[in-house]
């Protein structure tokens, strides 16, 4: 299926696990030209786009919501979908006691999000009005510091807002009947002549030949396909099982049905493992015939769905197994270790299958499981691809020897930094959106930005148990600005921590500190009021309150103690409104400055003066300096120069445009001796930074084909510019 053909999205529950991908999906389908998307599912899910409209800008995509009426199925030319709402026991009495009038009043509350007390009216993509000098920027900051603190009341949601209905929506789906196809060989055997009689037979009509012979349509056509049935169900908790058992619509597709074609071919279970193991749920599953498939799409599955990131990591791992460790996501089998994918679940039947990326069920013309696209890792192939590059073997040996001979310039092991996302705007197969994990001690860490999929990146890098340990160690989350690629993964992180706390997996004694533009509370409060309670999972600290030039800058002793820092400072930078850079000074004296997104910015230079490490965005190559300025980003050379200006001992470049998904392009084919390039899943510490520049020649060979493509594009762009100048 092509993404450009997408028109409808069916949601089973309003949990972030179910809806968290909608903003990213909307931005992606908008880019490929989809004009409209209709959402189906629990009432109110479309409000997600109202709440995110300031940072998920959908100029060319219209989002609508279906009424999802249980008495009026969705129908098009291919399928009929019946809506089956499941209600938890906790809600049943409340729903029964509500009058029709009170329900209408409750629905009207959803519109109160437009109240001024809730709304952040900042346009975070209005760049043209923000091209200002550093002087104006400093004046703006001084004015902000001289005025009263931001009125937090503006960002507190209206307490009258109620949470949207916690209904779980299941779906009973059936493909439209399809007439059998005309078998021409059978027509010949029955002496049917070519011509209009064939059309009559194909349409289902019987005919009489000129000699009086009756030919029935059923004699020369394959059997009609009544349309297979499949069911999608989710019980988010045990509280929904009674509602599931009481729904009579499912019995029409279980044991004892009169017509065999009504038997469900497949049931898709989004239901989590602990609920699926409930004896009542198991009994419900056994009501389906033994030939019904059960596909599990829940927390039992391990595959996170990309061989590309593993391919790159195996190649980088050849350079240094500590800086580029192999990923601990074990969900994709290695080819020589691959086992049979179908898992037998003796408590139900032998056709219960764990979902995998690219596993598909074919429904027509034949019903079968297609595993040809499922993922596997061919490690030998990944390595062989690299050694096919002329001279790579010798270059690898040379680089390893140079690294061995080089002495570290620093002996500190903290802060230890893991890059979770090094791409800009949207995730790609090899670079996720912004996310940097900084361990400041053995059991203390800080997360710098949390783009879409940040939690998934943690699981890929550390494994599921390791990711839970990281979230248990997490003391603070920093958000640089309110573009979606820097914070849309925040709720996912907070939600997992909340679940860990509920399950008592780790000791999570206090909420994390959230260092962010205070305007983020518009979004977080709305989500807390309408979707799921998260307010107890974080403690907000306004980035503006940490401004290093402010006479009233806050020093939160507990925050510094929790993060092993002696100071945390911010400054406004040259990007969208309320965009910040930050510096962290460790108790060992080590200073890390992170730019977030910005054009070259003097205030960042002042903030980061004499940093041990500058992590700076380098979205564009040098030839695209005009585009970088228009989008308020930096080129690679500009980022390197900022490091020089602030006298940073080392600079790491990140936040690359996805056009440089494998390796960014440096026109002079070299990097300064104190500059490194970030990759997803790269781990660094002060005592290994000296290795990064030494690896660049080998990196160019690993990605030789990609590098040559960029060189060719760069050459064409240069010719185009020269031609344009000549015509002026």
N, C-alpha and C positions, 0 to 999 in steps of 0.2 A: 504494500500500500504506500502510495506517495503522500507525504505530509501535506502537499498542496491540495489534496483532495479532502482533507479533514473538514468536517462540518459539525460533528456532534461529539460531545464528551460526556460520558456517563460516570457519575461519582457515587460511591456506595456510602460514604460517611464524611462528616465535616472535620474529622481528625486531620492534623497537619500532615500525617503520613499519606493521606489520601488527596489532599488539596494543595500541598506545598509546591507541587510541580506546575501548577496552573499558570502562575505569572511567567515563568520561563518558557513554558509551552506557548503562551499567547504571544510573547515577543518573537519567538522563532517562527510561528506560522504567519505572523504579520510580515516578517521579512521575506517569506516565500510567496506572498501575495494573496493569502486567504482573506476574504472580505468579512466573513461572519463565522462565529462559533456559537452554538447553542449548548448550554449546560443543562444536564439532566441530573436529578438527585434530590437530596434533602433541601427543603426550602431555605433560602438565604445564602447559599454558597456563592452566588454571584456578588454578594457584598464584599467578597475578598478583593475584587477589582475596584470597588469604590474606595476601599481603605488604602489601596496601594497606588492610586491614580497619580500621585505626585512623583513616584519613582518607577512605576511601570507605565510608561506612556504609550498608549495605543491609539495613535492618530488615524490609522487606516484599518483597524479591526474593530468590529462591533460585537460585543458580548451580550447575548440574550439568555434568559432563563426559561426553561420549560416549566409548566405547572406540575409536571410529573404526577398527574392525576391517576390514582389506582383504577378509576372507572373509565379512563380514556387512554388506551395504550398509544405509544408512539408507533407510527407506521409510515414506511416509504415504499418504494418499488421493489425492495429486496427483503425487508425484514419487518416483523411486528414485535414490539417490546412492551411487556406488561410491567408496570411499576408495582413493587411489593414492599411497602414500608413496614419495618420492624420497629417496635417500640419497647423500650426497656421497662422492667417492672416498676422502676422508680417513677417513671413518667405516666404509667397507665392511669392511675387514679387522678392525676392532675389533668390529663387529657379528657377523661370522662366528665370531670366536673366543670370544664370550661363551656360556657355558652358560645354560640356562634358569634355573638357580639364581642365577647371578650377575646376571642381568637383574632377578630379583625383588629381590635385595639393593639394586641400584641404584635401583629404584623406591621402596624403603622409605626411602632417604635423603631423598626429597622430604618426608617427614613430620618430619624433624628440625628444620624451621623453627620448631617449637613449643618448642624448647629455650630455657630461660631466658637463655642466653647471647646469644640473638638477638632476643628479644622485647622490644618497647617496649609496655608495658601501659597507656600513657596513653590516657584517653578524651578526645579533642580536641573532643567535642561535648557534654560534660557541663557545661553552662553554669551550672546552678542552684547548684552548689557553689562557683562562682567569683565570685559577687557580693560582693566584699569591698572594704573601704575602701583608699584609697591608703596609709594607715598600715600596714595588714596586709601590703599588697603590698611596701612598703619593708622591713618586718621580714623577710618571706620572702626578699627579695633579699639582705639583710645576712646572714641565716643561710647562704644559698647561698655567699656570698663568704667566710664564715669557715670553711666546711667545705672538705674537699679537693675538687679539681676533679672533675667528672663522670667516673666510671670508664669510660673509653673501651672497656674490654674488654667491657662489657655490649653495646656496639653493633658488635662485630666478629663477622661471621658465622662459624659453625662451619666450620672448614676442611675438614671431611669432606663437606660438601655438594658434590655434583657438578652440572655444568651439565645442564639437561634436553636430551634428544635433539634434535640439530639437523636433524631430519627436515623436509622440505618436503612438504606434503600437497597433492596434486592431486585433482580431483574429476571423475568422469564422470557426468553427470546426464541423466536422461531423464524426460520427463513421462509419466504413466500413459496407456495407450491410452484413446481415447475413441470410443465408437460414433458412427457417422454420425447426422445428424438426419433425422427423418421429413419428407419433402417432401409436403405436403398436396395440392399441385397435381398431382403425379404419382399420388397415391392416387386422385384424382378421375378422372384419365385412365384408370386401370386399374379403374374402377368399384368401388373398395373403399368399402363403406358406412360411415357413422359408427358407432362402437361399439368393442367389445373387440378386433376384428380389427386396428385401428390400433395398439393396444398391443402385440400380438404382432409386427407388422411392425417396430415401433420397437425391440423387444428383440432383433431379429435372426432371428426365426422366419419361415419361409415359410408362406403360407396358401393354402387352396383356397376359392374363392367358391362360392356356392350353385349356380351354373351349371357348376361343374366347372373353372373357369379357375384355373390355378396362378399366384399372384402371389408372386414372390420378394422377400424383404426388400431385396435389393440393387437391385431395380427401382425402389423408391420411397424409398430413403434415400441420403444422400450417402455417399461413401466413408468408411470408418473412419479415424480419425487414430491411427496407431501410436504417436505421441508423439515430438516432436523431441528430438534429442540435442544437448547442449552440454557443453563441456569447460572446466574452469578449471585452469590450470597455472601454477606458478611454479618457475623454476630460479633460486635466489638468487645463484648463481655458476656459473662454468664447471665446477666440481667435480660438479655435479648432472646434467650433460648425459648422461653415460654411462648413468646410472640411468634417465633419461627415455627414451633410445633403446632400452633393454632391456625396457621395460614393454610386454608384448604386448596389454594391454587397449586401448591406443590404436589398434592396427592394425584392430580391429573396426569402426572408424569412419573409416577412411582409404580411399585408393584400393584398388580390387580387392575390395570387399565384395560379397557376393552380393545382399543385399537393399538396395535404394536407400534405404529409410527408416532404415537404420543409419548413413548418412553424417552426420557432424557438421554441424549447421547453423551452429554458431559455436564458436570456440575463444577463450577469454578468457585473455590473457597478462598476468600480474603480473610476468613476467620482466623484469629491467632491460635497458636498451638495449644495454649492452656485451655482455651474454650473448646477447641476441637476435641480435646481429650476428655471433655465432660461426658459421662455416660449417656446423658440425654441427647447430646449432639451426635454421638456415635450411633445411637439407636436410630436417629433421624436419617443418617447417611445409609444405614442398612435397609431403609425402606425403598431405596432405589435398586433396580435389578443388577445382577452381577455384571452385566455387560455395559453398565454406565461407567464412564471414566470420571475420576475425581481429580481435578487439577488444583494443587495447593499453591497459592500465591500469598505467602505470609512470612512470618519470621522464622519458618523452618528452612527457607531457601538461603543459599550462601552466595550464589553468583552475582557479582556486581557489574557484570556486563561489558567488559572491554578488554580485548586482547592487545589493543594498540598501546596502552599505558604499560602493560607487562613487557611488550616487545622492546619499548624504549628503555625500560628499567634494566632488563637483562643486558642490553648493550652498554648502558652507562655503568653498570655494575662491574664491567671489565676494567674500567679505569680505577675505581676505588669502591670496595665493597662496603665501606662504612659511610661514605658520603652519599652513595647511591645504593642503599640496601635493597635487597629483593623484597617485594611486597608480601605482606602476611595474609592477604586475602587468598584463601585456599579454595575459593568457590569454583574456579575454572580448572578442570583437570589437565595435568600435563600428559601429553599424548602417550608416552610409554607407561604411564601409571593409570590411564583412563579405565574406569570400570563401567559396567552397565548402568545406565541412568535411571531406569525404572526401579523404584523402590517398592518392595512388597510391604503392605501394611496389613498384617494378618487379622487385625481387629475389624477390618472393613472388607476389603477385597483386593485382588491382585492388580486392579487397574487404578490404584491411587498413585499419583505421580507428582513429584516435586517440580515446580516450575523452574525453567532455565531460560536465560536470554536466548532469543531466536527460536525457541521451541514453538512449533505451530501445529494447530489442529486443522486439518482440511475437512470441510463440511460438504463440499459439492465439487464435482459429480460423485466422488467417492469419499467416504469418511475414513480418515486415517491420521496417525500422528507422524509428523515430519520432523526428524531430528537432524537433517542434513546441515542446517545452519547453526546448530548449537556450538558453543565456543570450546576451544581447547588450545593449549599452549604447546607449540612446537619449539622448544628451547634450542635444539640443535639448528633449526632453520634460522632462528633469530641471530644466533652467533655467526652462522655461515654467511648470512647476508652482509655482515660487517666485514668479514675477512675477504670477501670478494673485491673490496675496494683496493685498488693497486697501492701498495706501500703501507697499508694499515698495520700489518703485523709488525713491521719495523718501527713505525711511528709509535705504536702502543708500547713496545719495549723501551723505546727512547724516553717516552713520557714517564713511564713507571720508574725508570732509573733516575730521571731528573727529580721526581717527587721524593724518591728515596734519599737523594743527595741533599735535598733542600732542608733547611732547618726551620722549625716553626718560629714565628715572630712573637708568639704569645703562648703562655702555658696554661691560661685559664680554660676550664672546661664548661663554664657557664658564662653567659647564657647559651643554651643549646637550641638551635633554631631549625625547625622543619618547615619547608615550603609545601603547603597543601594546594595552593592555587596560584599560578604565575601568569595566567592569561587575562585578557581584558574583555569586557562586554558580555560575552556568552561562553559557556563551556565548550571545549572541543575534546576530541578523543585523547589528546595528549596534554592539554593545559586546562585545568579547571579555573574558575574565577577566583578572585582574591581570597587568600587565607594563609596566615603565617602563624605557626605554633612556636612559642618561645618558652622553653623550660628555664626557669630561673633558679632552680634548686632540684633536689632529688624528687620531691613530691609537690612542687609548685610550678604552675605554668600560666601563661597569658596567651590569649588568642587575639591576633591582630587581623581584623576584618573577617567576615564569614560569608563569602559568596555562596551562591547556589551549590548544593552538594558537598558542603564542607564536612558534614558528619560522615557522608559516604567516603570521602577521602581519608578521614581518620581511620575508618574500618579497613580500607584498602592498605593503608600504610602500617597500621599497628595490629590488625586483626580485631575481631569483635571484642574479645576480653581486654586487649590492649587499649582499644578505643574507650572502653568503659573506665579503665584506669586513668586515662588522660582526662576524661570529664570529671572524674573524682578529684583529680589534682588541680582542676581549673579554678583559678582564683579571680580572674578578671577577663573581660572581653572588651576589646577596644574597637570602635567603629569610626572610621576616618570621615565618612560622609554618607549621604543618604541616596546614593545610586544603588540600584538593585544588585549589581554584581559585587557589592561590598558588604551587604548585610541581609540579603534575602534568606540566607541559611541560618540566621540567628535563632529563629523560632524553633527550627529543627534541633539545634544544640540544646536550647532550654528545655524542650519537650522531652528529650532523651534523659537529661539530668533529672527532670521531674519524675519520670518513670523509674529511674534507678533509685531515687529516694523512696518512692512508694514501695518498691520491691526490697528495700533495705539491702541493696547490693553493696553499697559502700557507705561510709560515714560522710554524709553531706550535711554538715552542721549549719551552714549559713549560705545565703544566696551569693551568687557571683556579683562582683562589681561590674557594672556596665558603663564604660567610659564612652560617651557618644554625644553627637549633637542632640540637645534636649528635644528637638523637634521629632526625634524618633518615637517619642511617647505618644504622638498622635496615632501612629500605626500600632504600637504595642498595646496601648489602652483599648483601642478599638477591638483588636484581636482578643484581648483578655475579656472584654465585655460580651462579645458576640459569638466567639468560637470556643475558646478554652482558657481557663484561668491560668495565668503565668506570672502574675504580678509578684508573687512571693518568691520567684526564682531568681530575681536580680535586684540590685540596688543601683539606681541611676546616679551617675556623676556626670554633670555637664562638661563637655570638652572645653567650653569657654571658661569655666571656673578653674581650669588648669593652665590658662594662658600665661606663658612665661613673662610677658611684659605687663601683666596686670598687677596693680598694687594690692589687690585683694585676692591674689591667687591662693587657691586652697591647697593645703597639705594634709591629706587624710592619713593619719598615722597608721590606722589599721590596714588601709589599702597598701601602704608602703611595706608594712610588716608582712602581710600575707604574700606579697609578690617578691619579697627579698630586694626591694628597691630603696635607694636613698632619695630618689626624686623621680617624678613623672611630670612632664611639661608638654604643653601643646602650643600651636600657633595656627592662625588662619592662613590658608594657602590659596593659590590662584587656580581655582577650579569652579565648581558650582557653589551656590550659597552654602554657608555653614560647613565648608570642607576644611579639614584640619590635618596638620602634620604633628608628629609626636616624638618625644625623646624619652627613653627610659635609662636611668642611671642605676646600675646594679650596685649592691653593697660592696662588691669587690672593686668598684671604680669604673667598670666597663660601661661605656655609653653607646646605646643603639638608637639611631634616629630612623624613623619610617616616614616617608613622604606622603603616603596615600596617593591620591591622584592630584597632579598639579603641573602647571607650567613652571619654568624656572622661577624661583621665588626667593627673594632676599631674606624674608622673615624666616624661612626654613633654614637658610644658611646661618643666621644668627642663633636660632634655636639649637642647631646641631653642631655648633662650633666645637672643633677638636673631638668629634665623635670617633670612637674606635671602629664603628661600623655604620655606614649609611645604606639603608635599603631604599632604593629610589625607583620610581616607575620610569620605564623607557618604552612607551607605547609604540612609537614610530621610529623608522629608520631616518637617517639624517636628511635624505633627499625629500622627505615629506614634512619638512619643517613648517610649511604653510598650513598643511592639514592639521599638524600637531597644535599649532597656535589656534586654529579655528575651533578645535575640539578641546582646547585648554589642557593639553597633555605635553609631555616632554619627548624629545628625541633621545637616542642613545648618547650622542656626544653632549647634549645639554645636561643629561643626568650625570655623566662623568665629570663635567665641568663644575656642577654644583658640589660634588664631592671634593674637588680641588679647592673651591672657594671656602668651604667650611673646614678645610684641613682634616678631612676624614681620613683615617689611616687605611680604611678599606671600604670599597663600594660594591654592592651587589645590585645588579639590574634585574627588574622584574616587571610584571604587568604588561607583557608584550601583546601587541595586536595579534589576533588569531591567524593573520597571514604569515606570521612567523611561528607557527604552532610547534615546529621542531627545534629550530635554532634561529635566533635573530641575526640580522645581517649587519656586519660592520664593514664598510667600504674599504677601509685600509687593511682589512684581513688580519687585524691584530688587536689585542687588548692591552691596556696598561698593566703593569705588574701588580697593581693593587685593585684590580677590578675583576669581578666574577659574574657569571650568568646564572640566574636561578632556573631550576627545573622543578616541576612537580616531584614531590617525594625525595627531594634533596635535603640531607641533614648536614648542618655545619655547626662548628663551635669555634671559639677564638683560636684554638690550637691547630686548626686545619685550614684556615682561610688561605694560607700561603700556597696551598695545592691548586686552588681553583684556576688561576691564570695559566698555570702550566698545562692544564688539560685542554685548553682551547684549540690547539692544532689538531689534537686527536678528535675532538668533538666535531670539527669541520669535516673530518674524513668519515666519521660515523654517519653524518647527515650530508654526505657529499652531493647526492642527487638533489636534495632540497636546497642546498647552498648554491648549487649551479643554477637552479631555476630562479632563485632570488637575484643572482648576479645578472642573468639575462634580462629579467624584468627591470632591474636597476639601469642597465645599459639602454633599454628601449625608452625608459622614462627620461633619461639624460638627453637622448637624441630628440625626443619630443620637445623638451624644454629649449634646446638649442635652436630647433626649427622655429619655435614660437618667438624667440628673441630675434631671430633673423628677419621675421616678417613684420616686426614692430617698426 
